[in-house]
């Protein structure tokens, strides 16, 4: 956990005196503590909490914060548990100030090890086996591990632009497999993203291609995404 938290914190900008961060479902509080140590004023939430100063928030509902309230929003290893991912990304964008940063992490289903596991089993990183059928979506299991490409698209519609990927743990097999498979992945992806006539879509596809063929995507166990809220929608 600490390795991916450190990778997320490394993507956070340096705060100014009035900077306010929102740490959604902050868990054991490590990310909140690390932000505070860097000088951020932090609002921490959890579904149920008894920690002094924390706010109980159900992420299936609207966030109980005003529009354009935060300079930084973090949500680490949470999004894959939610019933309505587009709704929450829209809510994150709503509470961000223009130009603010959001950092979101999730299991990386598109690393090379996960792709091979999916080819052989039909399951991928974060969902390597069937979910127990006693659970439902409302139980908050990691039922919906999305790829970077889908999250990039959803966030774009919410007014968030992905501008960087962080670094998380890289297992040895991924370090070995990625250089071998990269030419095939990059070549096929280039043909896939390049076959578009619309010039605006081609520009978006070039950006997405860079993320989709990056070392972070192909090797990291968790994908750490940084988004910036655009100034004008």
C-alpha positions as CSV (number, residue, x, y, z in Angstrom):
1,X,0.0,0.0,0.0
2,X,2.7,2.5,1.0
3,X,4.5,2.2,-2.4
4,X,1.4,3.3,-4.4
5,X,0.5,5.9,-1.8
6,X,4.0,7.4,-2.2
7,X,3.6,7.3,-6.0
8,X,0.4,9.2,-5.7
9,X,1.8,11.8,-3.2
10,X,4.7,12.3,-5.6
11,X,2.3,13.6,-8.2
12,X,0.7,16.1,-5.9
13,X,1.8,19.8,-6.4
14,X,3.4,21.8,-3.7
15,X,0.7,23.6,-1.7
16,X,0.4,27.3,-1.0
17,X,-0.8,28.8,2.2
18,X,-4.5,28.4,1.4
19,X,-4.4,25.0,-0.4
20,X,-7.1,22.6,0.6
21,X,-7.0,18.8,-0.2
22,X,-9.8,16.3,-0.1
23,X,-8.8,12.7,0.6
24,X,-11.8,10.5,-0.3
25,X,-12.1,7.2,1.6
26,X,-8.7,7.8,3.2
27,X,-8.6,4.3,4.8
28,X,-5.9,4.1,7.4
29,X,-5.0,7.8,6.9
30,X,-1.6,7.3,5.5
31,X,-2.2,9.5,2.4
32,X,-3.8,12.2,4.5
33,X,-0.8,12.2,6.9
34,X,1.6,12.4,4.0
35,X,-0.2,15.3,2.5
36,X,-0.4,17.1,5.8
37,X,3.4,16.6,6.2
38,X,3.9,18.4,2.9
39,X,1.9,21.4,4.1
40,X,-1.6,20.6,2.8
41,X,-4.7,21.3,4.8
42,X,-6.6,18.0,4.4
43,X,-10.3,17.0,4.6
44,X,-10.4,13.2,5.1
45,X,-13.5,11.1,4.5
46,X,-14.5,7.5,5.0
47,X,-17.8,5.6,4.6
48,X,-18.0,5.2,8.4
49,X,-15.5,6.9,10.6
50,X,-14.8,7.6,14.3
51,X,-11.6,9.4,13.6
52,X,-11.8,13.0,15.0
53,X,-12.3,15.6,12.3
54,X,-13.0,13.0,9.5
55,X,-16.3,13.2,7.6
56,X,-18.5,10.2,6.9
57,X,-19.3,10.2,3.2
58,X,-21.1,7.6,1.0
59,X,-19.4,7.8,-2.4
60,X,-22.5,6.4,-4.1
61,X,-24.1,9.8,-3.4
62,X,-23.2,13.4,-4.2
63,X,-20.2,14.7,-2.3
64,X,-21.3,17.0,0.6
65,X,-19.0,19.8,-0.4
66,X,-19.4,23.0,-2.3
67,X,-18.6,23.5,-6.0
68,X,-15.0,24.6,-6.6
69,X,-13.9,24.0,-3.0
70,X,-10.6,22.0,-3.4
71,X,-7.2,22.5,-4.9
72,X,-6.4,18.7,-4.8
73,X,-8.6,15.6,-4.6
74,X,-7.2,12.1,-4.0
75,X,-9.0,8.8,-4.3
76,X,-6.7,5.8,-3.9
77,X,-7.8,2.3,-4.7
78,X,-11.5,3.2,-4.3
79,X,-13.0,3.8,-7.8
80,X,-13.2,0.1,-8.7
81,X,-15.6,-0.5,-5.8
82,X,-18.1,2.2,-6.7
83,X,-21.5,1.5,-8.3
84,X,-21.4,4.6,-10.5
85,X,-17.9,5.6,-11.6
86,X,-19.0,8.4,-14.0
87,X,-21.1,10.0,-11.3
88,X,-18.2,10.1,-8.9
89,X,-15.7,11.4,-11.4
90,X,-18.2,14.1,-12.2
91,X,-18.6,14.9,-8.5
92,X,-14.8,15.1,-8.1
93,X,-14.6,17.5,-11.0
94,X,-17.4,19.6,-9.5
95,X,-15.7,20.1,-6.1
96,X,-12.4,21.0,-7.8
97,X,-11.3,24.6,-8.4
98,X,-10.4,25.4,-12.1
99,X,-6.9,24.2,-12.6
100,X,-7.0,21.9,-9.6
101,X,-5.5,18.4,-9.5
102,X,-7.1,15.0,-8.9
103,X,-5.1,11.9,-8.3
104,X,-6.8,8.5,-8.7
105,X,-5.4,5.1,-8.4
106,X,-6.8,1.6,-9.3
107,X,-5.5,-1.9,-10.0
108,X,-3.8,-1.8,-13.4
109,X,-5.7,-4.3,-15.5
110,X,-3.6,-3.4,-18.6
111,X,-0.2,-4.4,-17.4
112,X,1.4,-7.2,-19.4
113,X,1.0,-9.8,-16.7
114,X,-2.7,-9.0,-16.3
115,X,-3.2,-9.2,-20.1
116,X,-1.7,-12.7,-20.2
117,X,-3.7,-13.8,-17.2
118,X,-6.9,-12.5,-19.0
119,X,-6.0,-14.4,-22.2
120,X,-5.7,-17.6,-20.2
121,X,-8.5,-17.2,-17.7
122,X,-10.8,-14.4,-18.6
123,X,-9.9,-12.5,-15.5
124,X,-7.5,-9.6,-15.0
125,X,-5.5,-7.7,-12.3
126,X,-7.9,-6.8,-9.5
127,X,-10.3,-9.5,-10.5
128,X,-8.2,-12.6,-10.9
129,X,-11.1,-15.0,-9.9
130,X,-14.9,-14.9,-9.9
131,X,-16.6,-12.7,-7.4
132,X,-18.5,-14.6,-4.6
133,X,-22.1,-14.6,-5.7
134,X,-23.3,-13.8,-2.2
135,X,-22.2,-10.2,-2.8
136,X,-23.9,-7.5,-4.8
137,X,-22.7,-4.2,-6.3
138,X,-23.9,-2.3,-3.2
139,X,-21.5,-4.4,-1.1
140,X,-18.6,-2.5,-2.4
141,X,-16.4,-5.3,-3.8
142,X,-13.9,-4.4,-6.5
143,X,-16.4,-5.4,-9.1
144,X,-15.5,-3.0,-11.9
145,X,-11.7,-2.6,-12.5
146,X,-11.6,-0.3,-15.5
147,X,-8.7,0.3,-17.9
148,X,-6.9,3.6,-18.2
149,X,-8.5,4.1,-21.6
150,X,-12.0,4.0,-20.2
151,X,-11.2,6.2,-17.3
152,X,-9.4,8.7,-19.6
153,X,-12.7,8.9,-21.7
154,X,-15.0,9.3,-18.7
155,X,-12.8,11.9,-17.0
156,X,-12.6,13.9,-20.3
157,X,-16.4,14.2,-20.4
158,X,-16.3,15.5,-16.8
159,X,-13.8,18.2,-17.7
160,X,-10.7,16.5,-16.4
161,X,-7.6,16.0,-18.5
162,X,-5.1,13.3,-17.7
163,X,-1.6,14.8,-17.7
164,X,0.7,12.4,-15.9
165,X,1.1,8.8,-14.6
166,X,2.8,7.9,-11.4
167,X,5.0,5.0,-10.4
168,X,3.8,2.0,-8.4
169,X,5.2,-1.5,-7.7
170,X,6.7,-3.4,-10.7
171,X,7.0,-7.2,-10.4
172,X,9.9,-9.0,-12.0
173,X,7.7,-10.9,-14.6
174,X,6.3,-7.6,-15.8
175,X,9.9,-6.1,-16.1
176,X,10.8,-9.2,-18.2
177,X,7.7,-9.4,-20.4
178,X,7.2,-5.7,-21.1
179,X,10.3,-5.1,-23.3
180,X,9.5,-8.3,-25.3
181,X,5.8,-7.4,-25.9
182,X,6.2,-3.6,-26.2
183,X,6.9,-3.6,-30.0
184,X,3.8,-5.6,-30.7
185,X,1.6,-3.6,-28.3
186,X,2.9,-0.3,-29.6
187,X,2.6,-1.3,-33.3
188,X,-0.9,-2.6,-33.0
189,X,-2.0,0.4,-30.9
190,X,-0.5,2.8,-33.3
191,X,-2.6,1.3,-36.1
192,X,-5.7,1.3,-33.9
193,X,-5.5,4.9,-32.7
194,X,-4.3,6.2,-36.0
195,X,-7.3,5.2,-38.1
196,X,-9.3,8.2,-37.4
197,X,-10.3,11.0,-39.8
198,X,-11.5,13.6,-37.3
199,X,-8.5,15.9,-36.5
200,X,-9.6,16.6,-32.9
201,X,-10.0,12.9,-32.2
202,X,-6.6,12.2,-33.7
203,X,-5.0,14.7,-31.3
204,X,-6.7,13.0,-28.4
205,X,-5.7,9.6,-29.6
206,X,-2.1,10.6,-29.8
207,X,-2.2,11.7,-26.2
208,X,-3.9,8.5,-25.2
209,X,-1.5,6.3,-27.2
210,X,1.4,7.8,-25.2
211,X,-0.2,6.7,-21.9
212,X,-1.3,3.3,-23.3
213,X,2.2,2.4,-24.4
214,X,4.0,3.8,-21.4
215,X,6.3,1.8,-19.1
216,X,3.9,2.7,-16.2
217,X,0.9,1.2,-17.9
218,X,2.7,-1.9,-19.1
219,X,4.6,-2.8,-15.9
220,X,3.0,-1.2,-12.8
221,X,0.7,-3.2,-10.5
222,X,-1.5,-0.1,-9.9
223,X,-2.1,2.7,-12.3
224,X,-1.7,6.2,-10.7
225,X,-3.4,8.9,-12.8
226,X,-3.2,12.6,-12.4
227,X,-6.0,14.8,-13.8
228,X,-6.2,18.5,-14.1
229,X,-9.6,20.3,-14.2
230,X,-9.8,22.5,-17.3
231,X,-10.4,26.2,-16.8
232,X,-13.4,26.4,-19.1
233,X,-16.0,23.7,-20.0
